[in-house]
Amino acid sequence: MRYLVLSDIHANLTAFHAVLSDADARRLHPDDLWCLGDVVGYGPDPNECVERLLSLPCYTCLAGNHDWAVLDKLNVETFNDSAMAAILWTRTQLTPDNLRFLDAQPSRKEIDGCLLVHGSPRHDIWEYISDTEIAADNFPLLTQPVCLVGHTHVPMIYVEDARTRAVRAVHPEHDVPLTLKRTNRYIINPGSVGQPRDGDPRAAYGLYDTDTAQWTTYRVPYNVRETQMRMHAAGLPPKLALRLEYGR
């Protein structure tokens, strides 16, 4: 099976469209799409992103921390000022049907040998796996050989060696398939569709082929200015629009 894996769309419809179009242009032909949470937050198109996801022939979606904050399942005051302002704005925009959709999404899922969470196996929604030490703490909690996470907005692969249990970080090369050793275990982050934070403003996503055990990270440019204009028109914090240019 082939799975298109993406995360952290963050209400950026232009970037979301670019990812879906790029996957079509590459003829990836996934059997399913896995979204690892944070469909909304930060960006100007919350309803449109939910509805584009719903329009797909098949998908699996998780809840993310911004999704939960919009639903008042997390204290919005734990977010920074810009993120909080975007969350409060998003609450005023989402339709009842789209709020119900977000509310219905689980915080974790196990599919085809993979554990899917937004944050980490230890804390589904909120923990950032941002270094090898945190990854090492989470590997004992894996219930499947591969764990797919989002939340950090940075494409990354953490590998636990089957013999030594040592954990190392691998920065994936774009467009280069990486074959996963079936004896090792992996925590993989596809990066962010709508808010990249690795210094590369291009939208990020991945493809996981369970038959060949291959993971591939992809990047695609999109019209950042178009998203920024909608953010300014909506009155969202200028800082959130500016950072899209730099992928930070």
KESE-598741 format. One record per residue (C-alpha): residue number from 1; residue in one letter; x, y, z. Coordinates in pm, 1 decimal, padded with zeros to 6 digits, always signed. Each point is the difference from the previous one (the first is absolute). Example, Ala and Ser with C-alpha at 12.3 -4.5 7.8 and 13.67 -1.06 7.14 Angstrom:
+-----+-----+----------+----------+----------+
!   n ! res !     east !    north !       up !
+-----+-----+----------+----------+----------+
!   1 !   A ! +01230.0 ! -00450.0 ! +00780.0 !
!   2 !   S ! +00137.0 ! +00344.0 ! -00066.0 !
+-----+-----+----------+----------+----------+
END
This chain:
+-----+-----+----------+----------+----------+
!   n ! res !     east !    north !       up !
+-----+-----+----------+----------+----------+
!   1 !   M ! +00000.0 ! +00000.0 ! +00000.0 !
!   2 !   R ! +00109.3 ! +00354.9 ! -00073.9 !
!   3 !   Y ! -00087.6 ! +00279.1 ! +00241.0 !
!   4 !   L ! +00027.7 ! +00373.9 ! -00062.3 !
!   5 !   V ! +00103.3 ! +00139.3 ! +00338.9 !
!   6 !   L ! -00039.6 ! +00364.1 ! +00092.1 !
!   7 !   S ! -00039.0 ! +00210.7 ! +00311.0 !
!   8 !   D ! -00050.8 ! +00353.1 ! +00124.6 !
!   9 !   I ! -00199.7 ! +00144.0 ! -00288.4 !
!  10 !   H ! -00082.2 ! +00292.1 ! +00228.5 !
!  11 !   A ! -00280.9 ! +00146.8 ! -00208.4 !
!  12 !   N ! +00232.3 ! +00070.5 ! -00293.6 !
!  13 !   L ! -00213.8 ! -00102.4 ! -00296.8 !
!  14 !   T ! +00251.5 ! +00113.9 ! -00261.8 !
!  15 !   A ! +00268.7 ! -00225.4 ! +00145.9 !
!  16 !   F ! -00247.7 ! -00287.5 ! +00040.2 !
!  17 !   H ! -00104.2 ! +00028.5 ! -00365.4 !
!  18 !   A ! +00367.1 ! +00005.9 ! -00102.6 !
!  19 !   V ! +00073.4 ! -00322.1 ! +00188.3 !
!  20 !   L ! -00297.6 ! -00185.2 ! -00146.8 !
!  21 !   S ! +00081.3 ! +00125.3 ! -00350.3 !
!  22 !   D ! +00365.9 ! -00097.4 ! +00039.4 !
!  23 !   A ! -00094.5 ! -00351.7 ! +00110.6 !
!  24 !   D ! -00223.3 ! -00029.2 ! -00308.0 !
!  25 !   A ! +00270.9 ! +00135.5 ! -00230.7 !
!  26 !   R ! +00248.7 ! -00252.6 ! +00138.1 !
!  27 !   R ! -00258.3 ! -00277.1 ! -00051.5 !
!  28 !   L ! +00048.1 ! -00123.7 ! +00354.2 !
!  29 !   H ! -00343.1 ! -00169.4 ! -00003.6 !
!  30 !   P ! -00040.9 ! -00044.2 ! +00377.6 !
!  31 !   D ! -00255.0 ! -00244.5 ! +00136.2 !
!  32 !   D ! -00080.0 ! +00237.1 ! +00286.5 !
!  33 !   L ! +00097.8 ! +00338.8 ! +00138.7 !
!  34 !   W ! +00105.9 ! +00030.1 ! +00362.5 !
!  35 !   C ! -00026.9 ! +00344.5 ! +00159.7 !
!  36 !   L ! +00179.2 ! +00016.5 ! +00335.4 !
!  37 !   G ! -00195.2 ! +00292.8 ! +00141.7 !
!  38 !   D ! -00015.3 ! +00379.4 ! +00016.3 !
!  39 !   V ! -00221.2 ! +00051.6 ! -00301.4 !
!  40 !   V ! -00075.9 ! +00348.2 ! +00137.7 !
!  41 !   G ! +00178.1 ! +00274.5 ! +00193.9 !
!  42 !   Y ! +00232.8 ! +00278.5 ! -00117.8 !
!  43 !   G ! -00137.3 ! +00026.0 ! -00353.4 !
!  44 !   P ! -00290.7 ! +00174.5 ! -00175.5 !
!  45 !   D ! -00192.4 ! -00296.4 ! -00147.2 !
!  46 !   P ! -00129.7 ! -00224.4 ! +00279.1 !
!  47 !   N ! -00333.3 ! -00093.0 ! -00157.3 !
!  48 !   E ! +00149.6 ! -00044.8 ! -00344.8 !
!  49 !   C ! +00273.6 ! -00233.6 ! +00127.6 !
!  50 !   V ! -00244.2 ! -00218.4 ! +00191.8 !
!  51 !   E ! -00228.5 ! -00016.9 ! -00300.3 !
!  52 !   R ! +00284.3 ! -00080.6 ! -00240.0 !
!  53 !   L ! +00100.6 ! -00286.3 ! +00225.6 !
!  54 !   L ! -00360.2 ! -00121.2 ! +00011.5 !
!  55 !   S ! -00017.6 ! +00011.1 ! -00379.4 !
!  56 !   L ! +00277.0 ! -00257.2 ! -00039.5 !
!  57 !   P ! -00105.2 ! -00354.1 ! -00095.1 !
!  58 !   C ! +00168.1 ! -00142.0 ! +00310.6 !
!  59 !   Y ! +00188.2 ! +00139.3 ! +00296.0 !
!  60 !   T ! +00088.4 ! -00061.7 ! +00364.3 !
!  61 !   C ! +00027.5 ! +00305.9 ! +00222.1 !
!  62 !   L ! +00122.5 ! +00054.7 ! +00354.7 !
!  63 !   A ! -00051.0 ! +00284.4 ! +00244.0 !
!  64 !   G ! +00281.3 ! +00246.3 ! +00062.8 !
!  65 !   N ! +00060.4 ! +00250.3 ! +00278.8 !
!  66 !   H ! -00133.2 ! +00296.7 ! -00200.4 !
!  67 !   D ! -00307.6 ! -00200.7 ! -00097.0 !
!  68 !   W ! -00060.9 ! -00073.1 ! +00367.2 !
!  69 !   A ! +00061.2 ! +00359.4 ! +00102.1 !
!  70 !   V ! -00258.8 ! +00121.0 ! -00251.6 !
!  71 !   L ! -00240.8 ! -00251.6 ! +00156.4 !
!  72 !   D ! +00089.8 ! +00130.1 ! +00349.8 !
!  73 !   K ! +00147.9 ! -00338.2 ! +00091.5 !
!  74 !   L ! +00329.8 ! +00174.4 ! +00082.1 !
!  75 !   N ! +00051.8 ! +00322.9 ! +00191.0 !
!  76 !   V ! +00064.6 ! +00263.3 ! -00267.4 !
!  77 !   E ! +00209.9 ! +00200.5 ! +00247.0 !
!  78 !   T ! +00273.3 ! -00266.2 ! -00020.4 !
!  79 !   F ! +00066.6 ! +00115.8 ! -00360.0 !
!  80 !   N ! +00209.9 ! +00300.1 ! -00096.0 !
!  81 !   D ! -00183.1 ! +00325.5 ! -00074.0 !
!  82 !   S ! -00000.9 ! -00035.8 ! -00378.3 !
!  83 !   A ! -00114.9 ! -00361.9 ! +00006.5 !
!  84 !   M ! -00266.8 ! +00085.8 ! +00256.5 !
!  85 !   A ! -00131.0 ! +00285.9 ! -00214.9 !
!  86 !   A ! -00025.0 ! -00234.3 ! -00299.3 !
!  87 !   I ! -00179.2 ! -00263.4 ! +00207.1 !
!  88 !   L ! -00255.8 ! +00249.8 ! +00129.0 !
!  89 !   W ! -00055.7 ! +00129.8 ! -00354.3 !
!  90 !   T ! -00041.5 ! -00355.3 ! -00131.5 !
!  91 !   R ! -00269.4 ! -00068.5 ! +00259.4 !
!  92 !   T ! -00207.0 ! +00280.5 ! -00151.7 !
!  93 !   Q ! +00045.5 ! -00134.1 ! -00354.4 !
!  94 !   L ! -00059.5 ! -00373.2 ! +00009.6 !
!  95 !   T ! -00344.7 ! -00126.6 ! -00091.7 !
!  96 !   P ! -00184.1 ! -00230.9 ! +00242.7 !
!  97 !   D ! +00051.1 ! -00294.4 ! -00238.0 !
!  98 !   N ! +00373.9 ! +00060.4 ! -00021.8 !
!  99 !   L ! +00028.9 ! +00038.0 ! +00376.5 !
! 100 !   R ! -00177.3 ! -00333.9 ! +00035.8 !
! 101 !   F ! +00243.9 ! -00154.2 ! -00245.5 !
! 102 !   L ! +00301.0 ! +00118.2 ! +00201.8 !
! 103 !   D ! -00161.7 ! -00116.5 ! +00321.8 !
! 104 !   A ! -00048.9 ! -00349.4 ! -00140.1 !
! 105 !   Q ! +00365.7 ! -00063.8 ! -00085.3 !
! 106 !   P ! +00200.3 ! -00233.8 ! +00227.4 !
! 107 !   S ! +00332.7 ! +00087.6 ! +00158.4 !
! 108 !   R ! +00167.8 ! -00321.8 ! -00117.8 !
! 109 !   K ! -00052.7 ! -00282.0 ! -00244.0 !
! 110 !   E ! +00172.0 ! -00327.8 ! -00091.4 !
! 111 !   I ! -00006.6 ! -00097.6 ! -00367.2 !
! 112 !   D ! +00203.6 ! -00246.4 ! -00206.8 !
! 113 !   G ! +00294.5 ! -00027.8 ! +00238.9 !
! 114 !   C ! +00006.7 ! +00371.3 ! +00083.1 !
! 115 !   L ! -00090.7 ! +00200.5 ! +00308.0 !
! 116 !   L ! -00134.6 ! +00341.8 ! -00096.2 !
! 117 !   V ! +00006.0 ! +00288.3 ! +00250.2 !
! 118 !   H ! +00032.7 ! +00375.8 ! -00023.5 !
! 119 !   G ! +00250.0 ! +00056.3 ! +00280.0 !
! 120 !   S ! +00161.0 ! -00316.8 ! +00134.4 !
! 121 !   P ! -00089.5 ! -00349.8 ! +00124.3 !
! 122 !   R ! +00041.9 ! +00132.0 ! +00355.1 !
! 123 !   H ! -00223.8 ! +00304.5 ! -00047.3 !
! 124 !   D ! -00218.1 ! -00030.5 ! -00309.2 !
! 125 !   I ! -00078.3 ! +00367.8 ! -00039.7 !
! 126 !   W ! +00258.0 ! +00217.8 ! +00167.4 !
! 127 !   E ! +00355.4 ! -00141.6 ! +00024.3 !
! 128 !   Y ! +00254.6 ! +00107.3 ! -00262.0 !
! 129 !   I ! +00245.0 ! -00267.6 ! -00115.3 !
! 130 !   S ! +00275.0 ! +00248.1 ! -00081.0 !
! 131 !   D ! +00319.6 ! -00191.9 ! +00081.8 !
! 132 !   T ! +00141.1 ! -00349.6 ! +00044.0 !
! 133 !   E ! -00036.9 ! +00006.8 ! +00378.6 !
! 134 !   I ! -00374.9 ! +00057.6 ! -00016.9 !
! 135 !   A ! -00027.3 ! -00255.6 ! -00279.7 !
! 136 !   A ! +00187.5 ! -00256.6 ! +00210.7 !
! 137 !   D ! -00243.8 ! +00053.9 ! +00286.6 !
! 138 !   N ! -00289.2 ! -00071.3 ! -00235.5 !
! 139 !   F ! +00127.0 ! -00310.2 ! -00179.9 !
! 140 !   P ! -00089.5 ! -00234.5 ! +00290.3 !
! 141 !   L ! -00360.1 ! +00118.8 ! -00035.3 !
! 142 !   L ! -00031.3 ! -00090.8 ! -00367.5 !
! 143 !   T ! -00268.0 ! -00258.1 ! -00069.0 !
! 144 !   Q ! +00099.6 ! -00033.2 ! -00367.1 !
! 145 !   P ! +00340.2 ! -00005.7 ! -00173.2 !
! 146 !   V ! -00064.1 ! +00338.4 ! -00165.9 !
! 147 !   C ! -00141.9 ! +00307.8 ! +00170.0 !
! 148 !   L ! -00106.5 ! +00302.9 ! -00204.7 !
! 149 !   V ! -00014.5 ! +00336.9 ! +00176.8 !
! 150 !   G ! -00042.3 ! +00367.8 ! -00082.2 !
! 151 !   H ! -00001.9 ! +00304.6 ! +00228.7 !
! 152 !   T ! +00362.2 ! +00120.1 ! -00040.5 !
! 153 !   H ! -00051.7 ! +00106.6 ! -00364.8 !
! 154 !   V ! +00344.7 ! -00143.4 ! -00085.3 !
! 155 !   P ! +00055.3 ! -00306.9 ! -00221.9 !
! 156 !   M ! +00200.9 ! -00249.7 ! +00202.5 !
! 157 !   I ! +00058.8 ! -00371.7 ! +00045.8 !
! 158 !   Y ! +00109.2 ! -00152.5 ! +00330.7 !
! 159 !   V ! +00137.8 ! -00353.5 ! -00018.9 !
! 160 !   E ! +00034.3 ! -00243.5 ! +00288.9 !
! 161 !   D ! +00261.3 ! -00266.3 ! -00073.9 !
! 162 !   A ! -00140.9 ! -00348.4 ! +00058.9 !
! 163 !   R ! +00319.2 ! -00131.5 ! +00162.9 !
! 164 !   T ! +00133.6 ! +00289.2 ! +00206.9 !
! 165 !   R ! -00322.2 ! +00200.7 ! +00053.4 !
! 166 !   A ! +00201.8 ! +00309.8 ! -00083.4 !
! 167 !   V ! -00205.8 ! +00278.3 ! -00156.9 !
! 168 !   R ! +00123.3 ! +00225.5 ! -00277.3 !
! 169 !   A ! -00158.8 ! +00279.0 ! -00202.2 !
! 170 !   V ! -00005.1 ! -00004.9 ! -00378.7 !
! 171 !   H ! -00076.4 ! +00312.7 ! -00200.4 !
! 172 !   P ! -00182.1 ! -00141.5 ! -00303.1 !
! 173 !   E ! +00105.7 ! +00099.9 ! -00349.3 !
! 174 !   H ! -00289.0 ! +00130.6 ! -00206.3 !
! 175 !   D ! -00123.2 ! -00228.8 ! -00278.1 !
! 176 !   V ! +00237.7 ! -00279.3 ! +00104.7 !
! 177 !   P ! -00169.6 ! -00320.0 ! +00123.3 !
! 178 !   L ! +00137.6 ! -00138.9 ! +00325.1 !
! 179 !   T ! -00043.7 ! -00372.1 ! +00057.8 !
! 180 !   L ! -00088.2 ! -00075.1 ! +00360.9 !
! 181 !   K ! +00167.8 ! -00304.7 ! +00150.4 !
! 182 !   R ! -00274.4 ! -00220.8 ! +00133.5 !
! 183 !   T ! +00209.1 ! -00089.4 ! +00306.2 !
! 184 !   N ! +00030.6 ! +00364.7 ! +00109.9 !
! 185 !   R ! -00270.6 ! +00230.5 ! +00129.7 !
! 186 !   Y ! -00076.9 ! +00348.0 ! -00128.9 !
! 187 !   I ! -00162.0 ! +00326.8 ! +00100.2 !
! 188 !   I ! -00061.9 ! +00202.3 ! -00315.7 !
! 189 !   N ! -00118.1 ! +00358.3 ! -00040.3 !
! 190 !   P ! -00111.1 ! +00113.1 ! -00349.1 !
! 191 !   G ! +00034.8 ! +00369.7 ! +00087.6 !
! 192 !   S ! -00273.4 ! +00258.1 ! -00045.1 !
! 193 !   V ! -00223.5 ! +00078.0 ! -00294.9 !
! 194 !   G ! -00096.2 ! +00350.6 ! +00105.3 !
! 195 !   Q ! +00262.2 ! +00119.5 ! +00251.4 !
! 196 !   P ! +00348.2 ! -00147.2 ! -00069.9 !
! 197 !   R ! +00259.2 ! +00082.0 ! +00264.9 !
! 198 !   D ! +00326.2 ! -00143.8 ! -00126.8 !
! 199 !   G ! +00105.8 ! +00307.6 ! -00196.2 !
! 200 !   D ! -00159.2 ! -00127.9 ! -00321.0 !
! 201 !   P ! -00330.7 ! +00175.4 ! -00080.1 !
! 202 !   R ! -00116.3 ! -00272.4 ! -00236.8 !
! 203 !   A ! -00287.5 ! -00222.8 ! +00110.5 !
! 204 !   A ! +00110.6 ! -00342.5 ! +00123.8 !
! 205 !   Y ! -00159.8 ! -00342.3 ! -00011.9 !
! 206 !   G ! +00097.7 ! -00365.2 ! -00030.0 !
! 207 !   L ! -00088.0 ! -00331.9 ! -00158.1 !
! 208 !   Y ! +00027.5 ! -00328.7 ! +00187.3 !
! 209 !   D ! -00012.6 ! -00324.5 ! -00196.8 !
! 210 !   T ! -00055.6 ! -00287.2 ! +00241.7 !
! 211 !   D ! +00062.9 ! -00265.0 ! -00266.5 !
! 212 !   T ! +00352.4 ! +00122.2 ! -00077.6 !
! 213 !   A ! +00058.8 ! +00154.8 ! +00345.6 !
! 214 !   Q ! +00101.7 ! +00325.6 ! -00166.1 !
! 215 !   W ! -00052.1 ! +00351.8 ! +00128.6 !
! 216 !   T ! +00040.5 ! +00305.6 ! -00223.9 !
! 217 !   T ! -00013.6 ! +00365.8 ! +00104.4 !
! 218 !   Y ! -00119.6 ! +00255.0 ! -00255.5 !
! 219 !   R ! +00007.5 ! +00381.3 ! -00013.7 !
! 220 !   V ! -00209.1 ! +00218.2 ! -00227.0 !
! 221 !   P ! -00003.0 ! +00380.1 ! -00042.5 !
! 222 !   Y ! -00328.0 ! +00187.1 ! +00025.9 !
! 223 !   N ! -00117.3 ! +00359.3 ! -00031.5 !
! 224 !   V ! +00093.3 ! +00127.1 ! +00345.4 !
! 225 !   R ! -00105.4 ! +00353.6 ! -00087.3 !
! 226 !   E ! -00352.2 ! -00118.6 ! -00078.0 !
! 227 !   T ! -00036.5 ! -00148.7 ! +00348.6 !
! 228 !   Q ! +00155.1 ! +00307.1 ! +00160.0 !
! 229 !   M ! -00249.2 ! +00230.0 ! -00170.7 !
! 230 !   R ! -00292.1 ! -00200.0 ! +00136.9 !
! 231 !   M ! +00156.3 ! +00002.3 ! +00347.8 !
! 232 !   H ! +00037.7 ! +00379.0 ! -00009.7 !
! 233 !   A ! -00358.1 ! +00039.1 ! -00125.1 !
! 234 !   A ! -00125.4 ! -00216.6 ! +00286.7 !
! 235 !   G ! +00185.9 ! +00208.8 ! +00258.1 !
! 236 !   L ! +00220.7 ! -00287.4 ! +00114.1 !
! 237 !   P ! +00328.4 ! +00093.6 ! +00173.1 !
! 238 !   P ! +00253.8 ! +00132.5 ! -00255.3 !
! 239 !   K ! +00272.6 ! -00212.7 ! +00160.7 !
! 240 !   L ! -00180.4 ! -00317.0 ! -00108.4 !
! 241 !   A ! -00014.4 ! +00117.6 ! -00360.1 !
! 242 !   L ! +00362.0 ! +00118.7 ! -00008.0 !
! 243 !   R ! +00147.2 ! -00324.9 ! +00126.3 !
! 244 !   L ! -00143.5 ! -00190.4 ! -00297.7 !
! 245 !   E ! +00262.3 ! +00170.3 ! -00220.3 !
! 246 !   Y ! +00285.9 ! -00144.9 ! +00202.4 !
! 247 !   G ! -00135.6 ! -00337.1 ! +00103.8 !
! 248 !   R ! +00059.7 ! +00079.7 ! +00367.3 !
+-----+-----+----------+----------+----------+
END
